[in-house]
Amino acid sequence: MIGNIGLPELIIIFLIVLFLFGAGKIPKIARDIGGGIREFKKSITGESDSNDRNNNQNGGSGRTS
């Protein structure tokens, strides 16, 4: 069912979203969603915690020599 979404259906969905939110808000919504996905990935992998620890141990340089 869901796997059968083609180009015409995507265009209709895009037009509905454009009508509901307006052209000005769509880039902001996309940025917010992208930022949320990045934060989610960082929390899953633990990147931000290990990077913060390395910066604090090395005086903020970020290098681990």
C-alpha positions as CSV (number, residue, x, y, z in Angstrom):
1,M,0.0,0.0,0.0
2,I,2.5,2.6,1.1
3,G,5.2,1.4,-1.2
4,N,3.1,2.3,-4.3
5,I,3.5,6.1,-3.9
6,G,4.5,7.6,-7.2
7,L,5.4,11.0,-8.6
8,P,1.8,12.2,-9.0
9,E,1.0,11.3,-5.4
10,L,4.1,13.1,-4.1
11,I,3.2,16.2,-6.1
12,I,-0.3,16.2,-4.5
13,I,1.2,15.7,-1.0
14,F,3.6,18.6,-1.6
15,L,0.8,20.9,-2.9
16,I,-1.3,20.1,0.2
17,V,1.7,20.9,2.5
18,L,2.4,24.1,0.6
19,F,-1.2,25.1,0.9
20,L,-1.4,24.4,4.7
21,F,1.9,25.9,5.8
22,G,2.7,28.4,3.1
23,A,5.9,28.9,1.1
24,G,7.7,30.8,3.9
25,K,7.4,28.2,6.6
26,I,8.4,25.1,4.6
27,P,12.2,25.8,4.8
28,K,12.0,26.5,8.5
29,I,10.1,23.2,9.1
30,A,12.6,21.3,7.0
31,R,15.5,22.8,9.0
32,D,13.8,21.9,12.3
33,I,13.2,18.4,11.1
34,G,16.8,18.0,9.9
35,G,18.2,19.4,13.2
36,G,16.0,17.0,15.1
37,I,17.2,14.0,13.1
38,R,20.9,15.1,13.6
39,E,20.3,15.4,17.4
40,F,18.7,12.0,17.4
41,K,21.6,10.4,15.6
42,K,24.1,12.1,17.9
43,S,22.2,10.8,21.0
44,I,22.1,7.3,19.5
45,T,25.8,7.1,18.7
46,G,27.0,9.2,21.6
47,E,29.1,11.5,19.5
48,S,28.5,14.7,21.3
49,D,29.4,13.1,24.7
50,S,32.7,11.8,23.5
51,N,33.6,15.0,21.6
52,D,32.8,17.1,24.6
53,R,35.0,14.9,26.8
54,N,37.9,15.0,24.3
55,N,37.7,18.8,24.1
56,N,37.7,19.2,27.8
57,Q,40.7,16.9,28.3
58,N,42.8,18.5,25.6
59,G,42.1,22.1,26.5
60,G,39.4,22.5,23.9
61,S,41.7,21.8,20.9
62,G,39.8,18.6,20.0
63,R,43.0,16.7,19.1
64,T,43.9,13.5,20.8
65,S,47.7,13.2,20.4
